[in-house]
Amino acid sequence: MAALALVLGAAACAPRPRMCVSSSECATTGRQAAACVAGRCQPSSPNVKPAVDASRRIVVHPVDMAYVRRGEGASEALPSMFALGKDSAILFLRFSVALPSPANVVEAYVVLHREGAVDDDPAPISLHATRIVEAWEGRSMSWARQPRIVETRAPATLVEPGGSPLVRLDVRDLVRQWSRHDPRDQGIAIVAENESRTGTAFALTAGAEARVASDVEPYLELYVR
C-alpha cells in the first residue's frame, strides 16, 4: 500500500503535458524530425502524413456557455469579451455532438479567438480543459452557483503575449469519453493555471447571428475518421 501511495503521489505531482506551439519544441528522433501540427508533435516526413490530414474536420458550436469570475453574480447576458488568468475566471462550454459509434476521434480541440483590441499583461498564461460533472445552465450561472469540475490531466496550452490569434486546447481524451453517455459528462470548463494583472483576453459572441462566426465564438474542432 505504501508503494502504491508513492506511485499515485508521483503521478499527481508529474508535470502536466503541454501542447506545442512551434516545431522547435518537438524533439528529434534519429534523423526523423518532428513537426508541431495543430499543437501536437508529429513525425515530419514526406512519407508520413499528420493524422489530421487524413481525417474529416467537424466544427461544433456550443449549445450553452457561461463565464464566471470570483465574486460575480448571475447575468443573463454574456460579455462581448472575457479574460482567463484573472480573478479565478472559468469558461463553461456544453456541446451536442452526435457521432456514429464506429467513429474514431483522432483529435479534438476547443478553439478560442484572442481579442486583439486589448493589451494583455506581458506574462504568459497557461490554460487547460477540465470535465464538468454537474448539471448547469448558463443564464443562471454565478460564482457562488457553478457546477463541480474535475481535473483530467488534459494538456496545457501556454498563451504568450503577441502569439497566435487562435488558441487551441486539447480535449481529445474528454471527447472520446462522450460515446459512453455518462450522465456526469456535462461539458468542458477552461481554467488557467496561473494569473497575471490582466489575464489573457478572448472574444466571445452569443446569439443566433454568431453561428457562422466560427473564427470568433469558442468552438469545438474535431478530426474524425
N, CA, C and O of each residue as an XYZ file, in Angstrom:
900
protein
N       0.823     -1.200      0.000
C       0.000      0.000      0.000
C       0.863      1.258      0.000
O       0.554      2.239     -0.677
N       1.956      1.214      0.775
C       2.847      2.367      0.818
C       3.463      2.635     -0.551
O       3.600      3.784     -0.972
N       3.835      1.543     -1.246
C       4.416      1.697     -2.590
C       3.400      2.285     -3.553
O       3.733      3.143     -4.371
N       2.139      1.814     -3.454
C       1.082      2.336     -4.320
C       0.860      3.815     -4.062
O       0.674      4.589     -5.001
N       0.877      4.214     -2.796
C       0.688      5.625     -2.454
C       1.795      6.488     -3.050
O       1.549      7.600     -3.517
N       3.023      5.957     -3.025
C       4.139      6.697     -3.601
C       3.970      6.866     -5.102
O       4.249      7.937     -5.641
N       3.513      5.814     -5.783
C       3.306      5.878     -7.231
C       2.224      6.890     -7.562
O       2.395      7.708     -8.466
N       1.091      6.843     -6.827
C      -0.007      7.778     -7.079
C       0.426      9.209     -6.786
O       0.055     10.134     -7.508
N       1.200      9.385     -5.741
C       1.670     10.727     -5.409
C       2.593     11.274     -6.478
O       2.526     12.454     -6.819
N       3.464     10.408     -7.014
C       4.371     10.839     -8.087
C       3.598     11.216     -9.329
O       3.944     12.185    -10.003
N       2.529     10.445     -9.650
C       1.720     10.744    -10.834
C       1.012     12.079    -10.673
O       0.903     12.849    -11.627
N       0.524     12.356     -9.452
C      -0.196     13.602     -9.220
C       0.717     14.811     -9.330
O       0.281     15.889     -9.735
N       2.005     14.632     -8.963
C       2.952     15.733     -8.986
C       3.674     15.861    -10.322
O       4.416     16.820    -10.530
N       3.469     14.914    -11.226
C       4.146     14.946    -12.520
C       3.716     16.176    -13.308
O       2.556     16.580    -13.231
N       4.634     16.781    -14.066
C       4.279     17.959    -14.846
C       3.155     17.651    -15.836
O       3.127     16.582    -16.446
N       2.237     18.596    -15.985
C       1.146     18.430    -16.947
C       1.705     18.475    -18.369
O       2.522     19.343    -18.675
N       1.283     17.560    -19.244
C       1.754     17.640    -20.632
C       1.333     18.954    -21.268
O       0.303     19.520    -20.899
N       2.110     19.442    -22.213
C       1.819     20.723    -22.856
C       1.734     20.574    -24.365
O       2.479     19.802    -24.968
N       0.829     21.312    -24.962
C       0.730     21.352    -26.410
C       1.873     22.200    -26.953
O       2.272     23.191    -26.341
N       2.395     21.796    -28.115
C       3.488     22.553    -28.713
C       2.933     23.780    -29.446
O       1.774     23.810    -29.860
N       3.784     24.772    -29.589
C       3.424     25.981    -30.319
C       4.215     26.074    -31.617
O       3.713     26.569    -32.626
N       5.452     25.595    -31.583
C       6.299     25.606    -32.780
C       7.067     24.300    -32.869
O       7.204     23.583    -31.878
N       7.571     23.991    -34.068
C       8.294     22.737    -34.289
C       9.603     22.683    -33.509
O      10.134     21.601    -33.259
N      10.124     23.846    -33.124
C      11.369     23.866    -32.365
C      11.202     23.225    -30.985
O      12.184     22.825    -30.359
N       9.945     23.127    -30.511
C       9.694     22.500    -29.213
C       9.671     20.980    -29.304
O       9.748     20.298    -28.282
N       9.566     20.447    -30.507
C       9.446     19.000    -30.695
C      10.832     18.367    -30.805
O      11.667     18.826    -31.585
N      11.070     17.330    -30.037
C      12.360     16.644    -30.056
C      12.527     15.876    -31.357
O      11.539     15.561    -32.021
N      13.743     15.576    -31.722
C      14.029     14.783    -32.912
C      14.439     13.385    -32.492
O      15.094     13.201    -31.466
N      14.056     12.415    -33.280
C      14.407     11.026    -33.028
C      15.217     10.525    -34.207
O      14.688     10.355    -35.306
N      16.502     10.290    -33.979
C      17.354      9.854    -35.079
C      17.423     10.941    -36.138
O      17.728     12.094    -35.832
N      17.142     10.581    -37.378
C      17.170     11.545    -38.471
C      15.780     12.070    -38.804
O      15.634     12.939    -39.662
N      14.761     11.550    -38.132
C      13.396     11.957    -38.444
C      12.946     13.053    -37.485
O      12.683     12.793    -36.311
N      12.859     14.270    -37.990
C      12.468     15.390    -37.148
C      10.975     15.352    -36.904
O      10.220     14.744    -37.663
N      10.560     16.009    -35.835
C       9.143     16.086    -35.516
C       8.656     17.503    -35.749
O       9.360     18.466    -35.443
N       7.456     17.631    -36.288
C       6.857     18.932    -36.564
C       5.673     19.145    -35.636
O       5.015     18.193    -35.216
N       5.411     20.405    -35.322
C       4.264     20.748    -34.492
C       3.058     20.960    -35.404
O       2.997     21.941    -36.145
N       2.099     20.034    -35.348
C       0.895     20.100    -36.183
C      -0.315     20.187    -35.270
O      -0.601     19.251    -34.523
N      -1.028     21.305    -35.325
C      -2.224     21.523    -34.503
C      -1.958     21.251    -33.028
O      -2.781     20.651    -32.337
N      -0.798     21.701    -32.555
C      -0.487     21.585    -31.136
C       0.129     20.278    -30.689
O       0.395     20.097    -29.501
N       0.363     19.355    -31.623
C       0.919     18.059    -31.233
C       2.154     17.740    -32.091
O       2.149     17.962    -33.301
N       3.204     17.220    -31.454
C       4.413     16.853    -32.186
C       4.176     15.572    -32.975
O       3.796     14.543    -32.416
N       4.405     15.652    -34.280
C       4.198     14.501    -35.148
C       5.391     14.376    -36.088
O       6.060     15.368    -36.378
N       5.666     13.143    -36.571
C       6.812     12.955    -37.465
C       6.727     13.851    -38.687
O       5.664     14.005    -39.287
N       7.868     14.445    -39.051
C       7.935     15.293    -40.232
C       8.648     14.530    -41.339
O       9.877     14.465    -41.379
N       7.856     13.955    -42.233
C       8.421     13.135    -43.302
C       7.479     13.176    -44.495
O       6.262     13.155    -44.307
N       8.007     13.234    -45.730
C       7.130     13.246    -46.913
C       6.313     11.970    -47.041
O       5.295     11.956    -47.734
N       6.742     10.902    -46.387
C       6.019      9.631    -46.491
C       5.016      9.423    -45.350
O       4.257      8.453    -45.357
N       5.014     10.333    -44.371
C       4.112     10.202    -43.221
C       3.274     11.461    -43.102
O       3.807     12.541    -42.849
N       1.956     11.332    -43.283
C       1.068     12.484    -43.177
C       0.538     12.621    -41.754
O       0.235     11.617    -41.110
N       0.423     13.858    -41.252
C      -0.172     14.042    -39.924
C      -1.570     13.458    -39.880
O      -2.263     13.411    -40.896
N      -1.984     13.015    -38.706
C      -3.288     12.366    -38.561
C      -4.427     13.270    -39.002
O      -5.419     12.782    -39.543
N      -4.310     14.583    -38.785
C      -5.402     15.489    -39.143
C      -5.595     15.583    -40.650
O      -6.694     15.882    -41.116
N      -4.522     15.327    -41.427
C      -4.621     15.422    -42.886
C      -5.488     14.322    -43.477
O      -6.076     14.500    -44.544
N      -5.572     13.186    -42.795
C      -6.342     12.054    -43.306
C      -7.685     11.918    -42.588
O      -8.305     10.856    -42.631
N      -8.135     12.985    -41.930
C      -9.372     12.929    -41.157
C     -10.370     13.967    -41.647
O     -10.008     14.902    -42.361
N     -11.619     13.796    -41.262
C     -12.678     14.756    -41.595
C     -12.789     15.780    -40.475
O     -12.926     15.420    -39.306
N     -12.730     17.051    -40.835
C     -12.807     18.121    -39.837
C     -14.263     18.500    -39.602
O     -15.019     18.720    -40.548
N     -14.648     18.574    -38.326
C     -16.004     18.947    -37.941
C     -15.919     20.090    -36.934
O     -15.172     20.006    -35.958
N     -16.679     21.156    -37.168
C     -16.735     22.280    -36.242
C     -18.093     22.268    -35.544
O     -19.134     22.240    -36.200
N     -18.076     22.287    -34.213
C     -19.304     22.236    -33.418
C     -19.352     23.464    -32.519
O     -18.406     23.732    -31.778
N     -20.458     24.213    -32.584
C     -20.635     25.388    -31.739
C     -21.289     24.985    -30.423
O     -22.055     24.022    -30.386
N     -21.003     25.694    -29.363
C     -21.601     25.348    -28.064
C     -23.112     25.592    -28.047
O     -23.606     26.539    -28.658
N     -23.831     24.728    -27.342
C     -25.267     24.921    -27.155
C     -25.537     25.718    -25.886
O     -26.651     26.201    -25.684
N     -24.534     25.859    -25.033
C     -24.660     26.700    -23.846
C     -23.267     27.128    -23.406
O     -22.301     26.376    -23.533
N     -23.180     28.348    -22.889
C     -21.913     28.888    -22.418
C     -22.152     29.694    -21.154
O     -23.245     30.212    -20.926
N     -21.121     29.789    -20.342
C     -21.165     30.647    -19.161
C     -19.744     31.074    -18.828
O     -18.782     30.350    -19.085
N     -19.635     32.254    -18.257
C     -18.338     32.789    -17.851
C     -18.498     33.372    -16.455
O     -19.354     34.227    -16.230
N     -17.681     32.912    -15.525
C     -17.774     33.410    -14.153
C     -16.413     33.870    -13.665
O     -15.374     33.334    -14.050
N     -16.450     34.883    -12.804
C     -15.247     35.376    -12.140
C     -15.502     35.442    -10.648
O     -16.648     35.522    -10.207
N     -14.443     35.410     -9.883
C     -14.549     35.414     -8.439
C     -15.406     36.586     -7.946
O     -15.132     37.748     -8.246
N     -16.462     36.243     -7.172
C     -17.299     37.255     -6.547
C     -18.445     37.775     -7.381
O     -19.258     38.544     -6.870
N     -18.552     37.383     -8.671
C     -19.596     37.932     -9.540
C     -20.912     37.179     -9.384
O     -20.923     35.980     -9.108
N     -22.030     37.901     -9.566
C     -23.344     37.300     -9.519
C     -23.778     36.820    -10.892
O     -23.023     36.918    -11.859
N     -25.006     36.298    -10.977
C     -25.531     35.776    -12.237
C     -25.844     36.916    -13.198
O     -26.226     38.009    -12.779
N     -25.677     36.649    -14.488
C     -26.005     37.618    -15.532
C     -26.531     36.861    -16.733
O     -25.898     35.911    -17.194
N     -27.698     37.274    -17.252
C     -28.298     36.562    -18.383
C     -27.534     36.803    -19.674
O     -27.585     35.977    -20.587
N     -26.827     37.924    -19.763
C     -26.100     38.271    -20.992
C     -24.622     37.948    -20.848
O     -24.009     38.220    -19.816
N     -24.059     37.364    -21.899
C     -22.630     37.090    -21.925
C     -21.877     38.344    -22.359
O     -22.398     39.126    -23.154
N     -20.663     38.551    -21.853
C     -19.882     39.716    -22.287
C     -19.378     39.530    -23.710
O     -19.309     38.406    -24.206
N     -19.027     40.632    -24.369
C     -18.501     40.529    -25.732
C     -17.079     39.998    -25.749
O     -16.613     39.480    -26.763
N     -16.390     40.130    -24.616
C     -15.052     39.567    -24.475
C     -14.888     39.096    -23.030
O     -15.642     39.502    -22.146
N     -13.903     38.243    -22.803
C     -13.668     37.730    -21.458
C     -12.177     37.485    -21.272
O     -11.430     37.374    -22.244
N     -11.755     37.401    -20.027
C     -10.341     37.177    -19.715
C     -10.194     35.915    -18.886
O     -10.986     35.656    -17.980
N      -9.184     35.141    -19.201
C      -8.802     33.970    -18.407
C      -7.413     34.225    -17.829
O      -6.560     34.826    -18.483
N      -7.195     33.764    -16.603
C      -5.933     34.057    -15.942
C      -6.029     35.298    -15.080
O      -5.017     35.928    -14.771
N      -7.271     35.656    -14.685
C      -7.507     36.802    -13.809
C      -8.777     36.529    -13.013
O      -9.766     36.051    -13.569
N      -8.758     36.828    -11.713
C      -9.932     36.677    -10.840
C     -10.476     35.250    -10.833
O     -11.679     35.054    -10.665
N      -9.622     34.264    -11.011
C     -10.018     32.844    -10.988
C     -11.116     32.536    -12.004
O     -11.941     31.652    -11.772
N     -11.134     33.250    -13.119
C     -12.203     33.123    -14.123
C     -12.230     31.730    -14.752
O     -11.196     31.084    -14.920
N     -13.452     31.280    -15.097
C     -13.661     29.981    -15.734
C     -14.653     30.148    -16.879
O     -15.653     30.853    -16.746
N     -14.372     29.498    -17.999
C     -15.300     29.455    -19.124
C     -15.933     28.072    -19.175
O     -15.225     27.067    -19.239
N     -17.283     28.013    -19.148
C     -18.014     26.754    -19.194
C     -18.638     26.599    -20.582
O     -19.250     27.530    -21.106
N     -18.475     25.413    -21.168
C     -18.991     25.141    -22.512
C     -19.708     23.804    -22.532
O     -19.239     22.829    -21.946
N     -20.863     23.763    -23.220
C     -21.553     22.496    -23.441
C     -21.771     22.327    -24.944
O     -22.207     23.255    -25.625
N     -21.463     21.131    -25.452
C     -21.617     20.824    -26.868
C     -22.551     19.639    -27.043
O     -22.627     18.756    -26.189
N     -23.253     19.632    -28.151
C     -24.071     18.484    -28.524
C     -23.429     17.858    -29.757
O     -23.495     18.410    -30.855
N     -22.814     16.710    -29.561
C     -22.067     16.051    -30.637
C     -22.664     14.679    -30.897
O     -22.682     13.822    -30.014
N     -23.151     14.477    -32.111
C     -23.706     13.174    -32.496
C     -22.771     12.532    -33.512
O     -22.766     12.892    -34.689
N     -21.984     11.580    -33.040
C     -21.039     10.878    -33.908
C     -21.435      9.425    -34.016
O     -21.884      8.841    -33.030
N     -21.284      8.813    -35.197
C     -21.577      7.382    -35.314
C     -20.668      6.577    -34.403
O     -19.522      6.958    -34.165
N     -21.178      5.463    -33.895
C     -20.434      4.666    -32.913
C     -19.058      4.215    -33.391
O     -18.132      4.175    -32.582
N     -18.878      3.870    -34.686
C     -17.532      3.431    -35.084
C     -16.563      4.579    -35.331
O     -15.396      4.337    -35.638
N     -17.025      5.841    -35.204
C     -16.164      6.984    -35.499
C     -14.988      7.043    -34.534
O     -15.143      6.818    -33.333
N     -13.816      7.345    -35.070
C     -12.600      7.476    -34.281
C     -12.221      8.945    -34.189
O     -11.870      9.562    -35.194
N     -12.290      9.509    -32.987
C     -11.909     10.908    -32.789
C     -10.385     10.975    -32.716
O      -9.784     10.635    -31.697
N      -9.778     11.415    -33.803
C      -8.319     11.465    -33.889
C      -7.770     12.638    -33.092
O      -6.791     12.496    -32.360
N      -8.399     13.793    -33.235
C      -8.015     14.978    -32.482
C      -9.274     15.745    -32.099
O     -10.286     15.666    -32.796
N      -9.217     16.482    -31.001
C     -10.324     17.327    -30.575
C      -9.763     18.523    -29.826
O      -8.949     18.371    -28.915
N     -10.200     19.707    -30.211
C      -9.710     20.932    -29.590
C     -10.872     21.879    -29.302
O     -11.826     21.955    -30.077
N     -10.786     22.591    -28.198
C     -11.600     23.790    -28.007
C     -10.757     24.939    -28.532
O      -9.598     25.099    -28.150
N     -11.352     25.738    -29.416
C     -10.620     26.835    -30.057
C     -11.159     28.169    -29.547
O     -12.359     28.435    -29.618
N     -10.263     28.997    -29.038
C     -10.599     30.333    -28.560
C      -9.942     31.376    -29.455
O      -8.834     31.167    -29.951
N     -10.628     32.499    -29.661
C     -10.115     33.578    -30.500
C      -9.693     34.737    -29.606
O     -10.519     35.281    -28.873
N      -8.444     35.114    -29.655
C      -7.944     36.197    -28.818
C      -8.531     37.541    -29.245
O      -8.780     37.783    -30.426
N      -8.741     38.396    -28.267
C      -9.260     39.735    -28.518
C      -8.092     40.679    -28.763
O      -7.349     41.025    -27.845
N      -7.944     41.087    -30.019
C      -6.793     41.905    -30.400
C      -6.871     43.351    -29.961
O      -5.860     44.053    -29.987
N      -8.047     43.820    -29.557
C      -8.209     45.224    -29.184
C      -7.758     45.504    -27.756
O      -7.780     46.654    -27.317
N      -7.347     44.466    -27.025
C      -6.956     44.614    -25.625
C      -5.481     44.261    -25.475
O      -5.015     43.257    -26.015
N      -4.755     45.093    -24.738
C      -3.342     44.822    -24.454
C      -3.243     43.934    -23.213
O      -3.634     44.337    -22.118
N      -2.721     42.733    -23.395
C      -2.572     41.811    -22.279
C      -1.285     42.091    -21.519
O      -0.360     42.717    -22.037
N      -1.246     41.616    -20.285
C      -0.054     41.682    -19.470
C       1.063     40.889    -20.153
O       0.775     39.885    -20.803
N       2.325     41.304    -20.028
C       3.431     40.559    -20.665
C       3.592     39.123    -20.177
O       4.237     38.319    -20.850
N       3.027     38.787    -19.035
C       3.193     37.437    -18.504
C       2.327     36.443    -19.278
O       1.147     36.710    -19.504
N       2.890     35.297    -19.690
C       2.087     34.283    -20.383
C       1.130     33.598    -19.421
O       1.374     33.539    -18.216
N       0.033     33.078    -19.974
C      -0.976     32.378    -19.192
C      -1.076     30.940    -19.709
O      -1.101     30.711    -20.918
N      -1.133     29.979    -18.793
C      -1.264     28.565    -19.155
C      -2.708     28.123    -18.925
O      -3.232     28.257    -17.819
N      -3.355     27.593    -19.976
C      -4.756     27.181    -19.917
C      -4.890     25.682    -20.162
O      -4.076     25.085    -20.866
N      -5.916     25.085    -19.579
C      -6.221     23.682    -19.886
C      -7.702     23.419    -19.658
O      -8.394     24.222    -19.032
N      -8.180     22.298    -20.166
C      -9.588     21.920    -20.068
C      -9.815     20.984    -18.893
O      -8.941     20.194    -18.535
N     -11.003     21.081    -18.293
C     -11.407     20.177    -17.225
C     -12.807     19.643    -17.545
O     -13.490     20.159    -18.431
N     -13.214     18.629    -16.831
C     -14.510     17.981    -17.065
C     -15.565     18.523    -16.108
O     -15.346     18.547    -14.896
N     -16.708     18.960    -16.636
C     -17.827     19.398    -15.807
C     -18.654     18.163    -15.467
O     -19.037     17.406    -16.359
N     -18.931     17.959    -14.176
C     -19.602     16.725    -13.746
C     -20.915     16.992    -13.016
O     -21.447     16.095    -12.363
N     -21.446     18.210    -13.115
C     -22.749     18.532    -12.545
C     -23.563     19.330    -13.544
O     -23.014     20.083    -14.349
N     -24.896     19.159    -13.488
C     -25.784     19.880    -14.400
C     -25.669     21.389    -14.163
O     -25.443     21.832    -13.037
N     -25.826     22.171    -15.236
C     -25.737     23.623    -15.125
C     -26.503     24.278    -16.265
O     -26.816     23.647    -17.274
N     -26.793     25.548    -16.080
C     -27.476     26.355    -17.094
C     -26.796     27.709    -17.140
O     -26.652     28.377    -16.116
N     -26.378     28.111    -18.335
C     -25.576     29.315    -18.463
C     -26.215     30.575    -17.920
O     -25.538     31.380    -17.280
N     -27.514     30.768    -18.159
C     -28.152     32.026    -17.779
C     -28.312     32.192    -16.272
O     -28.547     33.304    -15.800
N     -28.188     31.112    -15.512
C     -28.320     31.211    -14.054
C     -26.990     30.978    -13.337
O     -26.954     30.800    -12.119
N     -25.916     30.983    -14.094
C     -24.597     30.701    -13.524
C     -24.051     31.929    -12.794
O     -24.221     33.057    -13.257
N     -23.406     31.710    -11.673
C     -22.708     32.754    -10.930
C     -21.502     32.126    -10.254
O     -21.321     30.909    -10.285
N     -20.671     32.978     -9.636
C     -19.511     32.444     -8.944
C     -19.932     31.517     -7.807
O     -19.309     30.484     -7.563
N     -21.005     31.911     -7.116
C     -21.475     31.109     -5.986
C     -22.218     29.858     -6.429
O     -22.260     28.864     -5.703
N     -22.803     29.908     -7.622
C     -23.570     28.768     -8.131
C     -22.960     28.294     -9.438
O     -23.402     28.680    -10.520
N     -21.954     27.467     -9.328
C     -21.298     26.901    -10.505
C     -21.141     25.407    -10.308
O     -21.007     24.945     -9.175
N     -21.155     24.646    -11.386
C     -21.071     23.180    -11.271
C     -19.669     22.733    -10.876
O     -18.691     23.463    -11.041
N     -19.601     21.539    -10.362
C     -18.314     20.966     -9.964
C     -17.533     20.540    -11.202
O     -18.101     20.003    -12.153
N     -16.251     20.782    -11.178
C     -15.372     20.361    -12.271
C     -14.316     19.411    -11.723
O     -13.955     19.477    -10.548
N     -13.824     18.526    -12.590
C     -12.849     17.505    -12.202
C     -11.657     17.575    -13.148
O     -11.823     17.640    -14.366
N     -10.476     17.562    -12.587
C      -9.253     17.562    -13.389
C      -9.081     16.217    -14.094
O      -9.363     15.165    -13.520
N      -8.617     16.261    -15.341
C      -8.387     15.038    -16.111
C      -6.965     14.973    -16.665
O      -6.660     14.111    -17.489
N      -6.094     15.878    -16.220
C      -4.708     15.931    -16.706
C      -4.642     16.231    -18.194
O      -3.732     15.767    -18.881
N      -5.596     17.001    -18.697
C      -5.557     17.404    -20.105
C      -4.338     18.289    -20.338
O      -3.968     19.066    -19.457
N      -3.707     18.188    -21.506
C      -2.520     19.000    -21.782
C      -2.812     20.492    -21.693
O      -3.918     20.942    -21.990
N      -1.809     21.246    -21.283
C      -1.942     22.696    -21.151
C      -1.469     23.392    -22.419
O      -0.644     22.866    -23.167
N      -2.005     24.580    -22.643
C      -1.574     25.433    -23.742
C      -1.030     26.722    -23.152
O      -1.727     27.401    -22.399
N       0.194     27.063    -23.483
C       0.810     28.294    -22.996
C       0.470     29.415    -23.981
O       0.820     29.345    -25.159
N      -0.211     30.443    -23.486
C      -0.631     31.573    -24.324
C       0.334     32.728    -24.085
O       0.332     33.350    -23.023
N       1.149     32.999    -25.085
C       2.151     34.053    -24.977
C       1.589     35.377    -25.505
O       0.824     35.379    -26.470
N       1.959     36.497    -24.884
C       1.571     37.806    -25.435
C       2.108     37.951    -26.858
O       3.270     37.644    -27.121
N       1.271     38.413    -27.759
C       1.693     38.559    -29.146
C       1.733     37.254    -29.910
O       2.262     37.210    -31.021
N       1.177     36.168    -29.333
C       1.164     34.877    -30.009
C       0.037     34.764    -31.027
O      -0.554     35.766    -31.430
N      -0.251     33.538    -31.434
C      -1.270     33.287    -32.451
C      -2.637     33.803    -31.987
O      -2.962     33.716    -30.803
N      -3.443     34.344    -32.923
C      -4.783     34.815    -32.549
C      -5.731     33.674    -32.196
O      -6.725     33.887    -31.502
N      -5.430     32.459    -32.671
C      -6.235     31.294    -32.331
C      -5.507     30.460    -31.282
O      -4.324     30.157    -31.432
N      -6.213     30.095    -30.233
C      -5.638     29.288    -29.162
C      -6.386     27.964    -29.099
O      -7.601     27.941    -28.901
N      -5.652     26.849    -29.268
C      -6.253     25.518    -29.227
C      -5.942     24.827    -27.902
O      -4.812     24.853    -27.414
N      -6.983     24.206    -27.334
C      -6.842     23.460    -26.090
C      -7.204     22.005    -26.355
O      -8.278     21.715    -26.882
N      -6.322     21.105    -25.996
C      -6.515     19.674    -26.271
C      -7.625     19.107    -25.379
O      -7.525     19.135    -24.153
N      -8.685     18.591    -26.014
C      -9.789     17.959    -25.265
C     -10.082     16.568    -25.824
O     -11.180     16.045    -25.634
N      -9.124     15.972    -26.505
C      -9.339     14.690    -27.170
C      -9.805     13.599    -26.205
O     -10.782     12.902    -26.483
N      -9.118     13.448    -25.082
C      -9.482     12.380    -24.152
C     -10.859     12.617    -23.530
O     -11.588     11.664    -23.252
N     -11.212     13.875    -23.312
C     -12.536     14.195    -22.785
C     -13.627     13.826    -23.782
O     -14.620     13.198    -23.416
N     -13.445     14.214    -25.040
C     -14.461     13.972    -26.068
C     -14.614     12.477    -26.347
O     -15.723     12.006    -26.601
N     -13.522     11.737    -26.304
C     -13.598     10.293    -26.555
C     -14.480      9.572    -25.531
O     -15.008      8.497    -25.814
N     -14.638     10.158    -24.355
C     -15.468      9.534    -23.320
C     -16.967      9.774    -23.539
O     -17.796      9.088    -22.940
N     -17.313     10.731    -24.384
C     -18.724     11.085    -24.551
C     -19.554      9.956    -25.150
O     -20.761      9.889    -24.918
N     -18.926      9.072    -25.915
C     -19.675      7.966    -26.519
C     -20.235      7.017    -25.468
O     -21.132      6.228    -25.768
N     -19.726      7.077    -24.248
C     -20.235      6.225    -23.166
C     -21.540      6.752    -22.569
O     -22.216      6.045    -21.823
N     -21.892      8.004    -22.903
C     -23.130      8.634    -22.412
C     -23.214      8.631    -20.893
O     -24.269      8.362    -20.318
N     -22.106      8.930    -20.260
C     -22.075      9.051    -18.805
C     -22.844     10.311    -18.408
O     -22.503     11.398    -18.873
N     -23.872     10.198    -17.560
C     -24.654     11.379    -17.176
C     -23.837     12.440    -16.456
O     -24.264     13.591    -16.357
N     -22.672     12.066    -15.954
C     -21.824     13.052    -15.288
C     -21.101     13.949    -16.277
O     -20.570     14.987    -15.881
N     -21.062     13.583    -17.552
C     -20.418     14.429    -18.559
C     -21.337     15.588    -18.889
O     -22.328     15.415    -19.599
N     -21.020     16.762    -18.383
C     -21.864     17.938    -18.553
C     -21.130     19.080    -19.258
O     -21.513     20.244    -19.141
N     -20.079     18.733    -19.985
C     -19.387     19.750    -20.760
C     -17.935     19.921    -20.369
O     -17.357     19.097    -19.661
N     -17.357     21.018    -20.849
C     -15.933     21.301    -20.684
C     -15.766     22.677    -20.056
O     -16.413     23.638    -20.471
N     -14.901     22.769    -19.059
C     -14.563     24.054    -18.448
C     -13.108     24.374    -18.753
O     -12.240     23.505    -18.672
N     -12.846     25.642    -19.106
C     -11.490     26.092    -19.398
C     -10.996     26.925    -18.221
O     -11.628     27.907    -17.833
N      -9.864     26.523    -17.662
C      -9.316     27.208    -16.492
C      -7.859     27.575    -16.744
O      -7.204     27.021    -17.627
N      -7.369     28.516    -15.950
C      -5.974     28.946    -16.041
C      -5.187     28.385    -14.867
O      -5.706     28.266    -13.758
N      -3.929     28.042    -15.121
C      -3.065     27.529    -14.067
C      -2.373     28.654    -13.300
O      -1.901     28.444    -12.183
N      -2.310     29.834    -13.887
C      -1.663     30.968    -13.230
C      -2.435     32.236    -13.578
O      -3.319     32.220    -14.435
N      -2.101     33.311    -12.921
C      -2.801     34.570    -13.159
C      -1.806     35.709    -13.349
O      -0.657     35.641    -12.912
N      -2.287     36.764    -14.019
C      -1.496     37.974    -14.195
C      -2.401     39.170    -13.905
O      -3.565     38.995    -13.545
N      -1.886     40.348    -14.055
C      -2.654     41.559    -13.749
C      -3.901     41.682    -14.626
O      -4.962     42.086    -14.149
N      -3.771     41.333    -15.914
C      -4.897     41.471    -16.843
C      -5.443     40.129    -17.324
O      -6.557     40.068    -17.843
N      -4.673     39.054    -17.157
C      -5.045     37.795    -17.783
C      -4.880     37.899    -19.288
O      -4.219     38.812    -19.782
N      -5.476     36.967    -20.018
C      -5.473     37.000    -21.481
C      -6.903     37.172    -21.966
O      -7.797     36.433    -21.552
N      -7.123     38.152    -22.847
C      -8.469     38.483    -23.311
C      -8.839     37.677    -24.551
O      -8.023     37.492    -25.454
N     -10.089     37.200    -24.578
C     -10.618     36.442    -25.711
C     -11.954     37.039    -26.150
O     -12.659     37.664    -25.358
N     -12.289     36.838    -27.425
C     -13.569     37.306    -27.954
C     -14.649     36.286    -27.645
O     -14.401     35.080    -27.624
N     -15.850     36.791    -27.405
C     -16.978     35.910    -27.095
C     -18.230     36.504    -27.720
O     -18.627     37.626    -27.407
N     -18.854     35.721    -28.622
C     -20.088     36.190    -29.246
C     -21.189     35.214    -28.945
O     -20.955     34.005    -28.941
N     -22.374     35.696    -28.694
C     -23.513     34.842    -28.377
C     -24.674     35.192    -29.287
O     -24.700     36.260    -29.899
N     -25.642     34.277    -29.370
C     -26.822     34.535    -30.180
C     -26.770     33.840    -31.516
O     -25.710     33.379    -31.938
N     -27.921     33.758    -32.197
C     -28.026     33.027    -33.457
C     -27.145     33.617    -34.540
O     -26.640     32.890    -35.395
N     -26.952     34.959    -34.512
C     -26.161     35.591    -35.563
C     -24.704     35.166    -35.509
O     -23.974     35.353    -36.482
N     -24.257     34.591    -34.379
C     -22.857     34.202    -34.232
C     -22.590     32.793    -34.718
O     -21.444     32.344    -34.675
N     -23.601     32.080    -35.178
C     -23.408     30.685    -35.555
C     -22.520     30.511    -36.775
O     -21.994     29.422    -37.005
N     -22.344     31.582    -37.572
C     -21.455     31.479    -38.722
C     -20.075     32.042    -38.404
O     -19.167     31.960    -39.231
N     -19.913     32.604    -37.235
C     -18.641     33.236    -36.883
C     -17.742     32.255    -36.143
O     -17.396     32.468    -34.981
N     -17.367     31.179    -36.829
C     -16.571     30.144    -36.173
C     -15.174     30.625    -35.829
O     -14.472     29.985    -35.047
N     -14.759     31.759    -36.412
C     -13.442     32.274    -36.080
C     -13.488     33.189    -34.868
O     -12.446     33.694    -34.449
N     -14.668     33.419    -34.289
C     -14.796     34.288    -33.130
C     -15.341     33.524    -31.935
O     -14.684     33.446    -30.898
N     -16.517     32.970    -32.067
C     -17.115     32.247    -30.953
C     -16.288     31.020    -30.582
O     -15.816     30.319    -31.476
N     -16.096     30.737    -29.287
C     -15.425     29.481    -28.925
C     -16.136     28.297    -29.568
O     -17.364     28.218    -29.549
N     -15.367     27.387    -30.131
C     -15.984     26.236    -30.785
C     -15.147     24.986    -30.570
O     -13.989     25.054    -30.157
N     -15.756     23.845    -30.858
C     -15.097     22.548    -30.748
C     -14.685     22.105    -32.142
O     -15.511     22.056    -33.054
N     -13.414     21.786    -32.306
C     -12.868     21.357    -33.593
C     -12.506     19.877    -33.486
O     -11.629     19.496    -32.710
N     -13.192     19.051    -34.277
C     -12.969     17.617    -34.247
C     -12.329     17.147    -35.546
O     -12.622     17.673    -36.619
N     -11.457     16.158    -35.441
C     -10.911     15.460    -36.601
C     -11.271     13.977    -36.419
O     -10.818     13.314    -35.486
N     -12.095     13.490    -37.337
C     -12.712     12.175    -37.161
C     -12.419     11.294    -38.374
O     -12.392     11.759    -39.514
N     -12.202     10.017    -38.096
C     -12.052      9.021    -39.171
C     -13.211      8.051    -39.121
O     -13.282      7.131    -39.936
